[in-house]
C-alpha cells in the first residue's frame, strides 16, 4: 500500500509562483511514473504532467509548458511541481498520482491540494 500526500497549495496572484510537493509513504516505493492532474468543480479532470521515475523524463500539458516544472527526489520519495507565471485558469484542485507499471492506470491518488490564482 502506498499513500500520497500533497502539500504547498494556497492563494497566489496572477503572474506569481507556487510550488507543490507530493510525498509517498510506505515500506517500499518503486513507481514506473508519477503524475499531476487538476480538476475544477463541474469540470473534467485534466492531465498536467507525467514524470518517469527511472530517468526523470517528463511530458507536459501544452498550456503549461515553459511555466510549470516537475522534478523528483528519490532519497525522500518526493515529486515537486513548480508553477510559474500563474494564470486564473490554473485555479483548481491538483492531485498527485502513481503508476506502478507501464499500464495506463493511475493506481494511487493523493487527497488533492487547492490552488487559487487571483487577479
C-alpha positions as CSV (number, residue, x, y, z in Angstrom):
1,X,0.0,0.0,0.0
2,X,1.2,3.5,-0.9
3,X,-0.1,6.8,0.4
4,X,0.5,10.0,-1.4
5,X,0.3,13.4,0.4
6,X,0.3,16.7,-1.5
7,X,1.3,20.0,0.1
8,X,2.0,23.6,-0.9
9,X,-1.4,24.7,-2.2
10,X,-2.8,28.1,-1.5
11,X,-3.5,31.6,-2.9
12,X,-1.3,33.4,-5.3
13,X,-1.7,36.4,-7.5
14,X,-1.7,36.2,-11.3
15,X,1.9,36.1,-12.6
16,X,3.2,34.7,-9.3
17,X,4.7,31.4,-8.4
18,X,3.7,28.4,-6.3
19,X,5.4,25.1,-5.6
20,X,3.5,21.8,-4.8
21,X,5.1,18.7,-3.3
22,X,3.9,15.1,-3.3
23,X,5.5,12.7,-0.8
24,X,5.0,8.9,-0.8
25,X,4.8,6.9,2.4
26,X,5.1,3.2,2.8
27,X,7.7,0.4,3.3
28,X,8.6,0.3,-0.4
29,X,8.3,2.9,-3.2
30,X,9.3,2.0,-6.8
31,X,6.9,3.6,-9.3
32,X,7.0,3.5,-13.0
33,X,5.9,7.1,-13.2
34,X,4.4,9.9,-11.1
35,X,1.9,12.4,-12.4
36,X,-0.1,15.5,-11.6
37,X,-3.7,16.2,-12.6
38,X,-6.1,19.0,-11.9
39,X,-9.9,19.3,-11.7
40,X,-12.2,22.2,-11.1
41,X,-15.8,21.8,-9.7
42,X,-18.1,20.6,-12.5
43,X,-15.2,20.1,-15.0
44,X,-13.4,17.1,-16.4
45,X,-10.1,16.0,-14.8
46,X,-7.2,17.3,-16.8
47,X,-3.7,15.9,-17.2
48,X,-0.9,18.3,-16.2
49,X,2.4,16.5,-16.3
50,X,3.9,13.0,-16.0
51,X,7.5,12.0,-14.9
52,X,9.2,8.7,-15.4
53,X,10.9,7.8,-12.1
54,X,13.8,5.8,-13.6
55,X,15.3,8.6,-15.7
56,X,13.3,11.7,-14.8
57,X,11.9,12.3,-18.3
58,X,8.7,14.4,-18.5
59,X,5.6,15.1,-20.6
60,X,3.7,18.3,-20.0
61,X,0.2,19.6,-20.9
62,X,0.9,22.1,-23.8
63,X,-0.7,25.1,-22.0
64,X,1.8,24.8,-19.0
65,X,5.0,24.2,-21.0
66,X,7.6,26.8,-20.0
67,X,5.6,27.7,-16.9
68,X,5.5,24.5,-14.8
69,X,8.5,22.4,-13.9
70,X,8.4,18.9,-12.3
71,X,11.3,17.2,-10.6
72,X,11.9,14.2,-8.3
73,X,13.9,13.4,-5.1
74,X,14.4,9.7,-4.9
75,X,16.0,9.9,-1.4
76,X,12.9,11.5,0.0
77,X,10.3,9.8,-2.2
78,X,9.1,13.2,-3.3
79,X,8.0,14.8,-6.6
80,X,7.8,18.6,-6.8
81,X,5.9,20.8,-9.2
82,X,6.9,24.4,-9.5
83,X,4.3,26.6,-11.2
84,X,5.4,30.0,-12.5
85,X,3.5,32.8,-14.3
86,X,0.2,31.6,-12.8
87,X,-3.0,32.4,-14.6
88,X,-6.6,32.4,-13.4
89,X,-7.3,29.3,-15.4
90,X,-4.8,27.5,-13.3
91,X,-7.2,27.7,-10.4
92,X,-8.4,24.2,-9.4
93,X,-7.5,21.2,-7.2
94,X,-4.3,19.5,-8.0
95,X,-3.8,15.7,-7.5
96,X,-0.7,13.6,-7.3
97,X,-0.8,10.1,-8.8
98,X,1.4,7.0,-9.1
99,X,1.6,4.4,-11.8
100,X,3.2,1.1,-10.7
101,X,3.9,-0.2,-14.2
102,X,3.6,0.7,-17.8
103,X,-0.2,0.2,-18.0
104,X,-2.1,3.5,-18.5
105,X,-3.6,3.2,-15.0
106,X,-3.1,5.7,-12.1
107,X,-3.0,3.2,-9.3
108,X,-2.8,5.6,-6.4
109,X,-4.1,9.1,-5.8
110,X,-3.4,11.8,-3.2
111,X,-6.1,13.7,-1.5
112,X,-5.6,16.9,-3.6
113,X,-4.5,20.4,-2.7
114,X,-6.3,23.6,-3.7
115,X,-4.6,26.3,-5.8
116,X,-6.3,29.6,-6.3
117,X,-5.0,32.3,-8.6
118,X,-6.4,35.8,-8.0
119,X,-6.5,38.7,-10.5
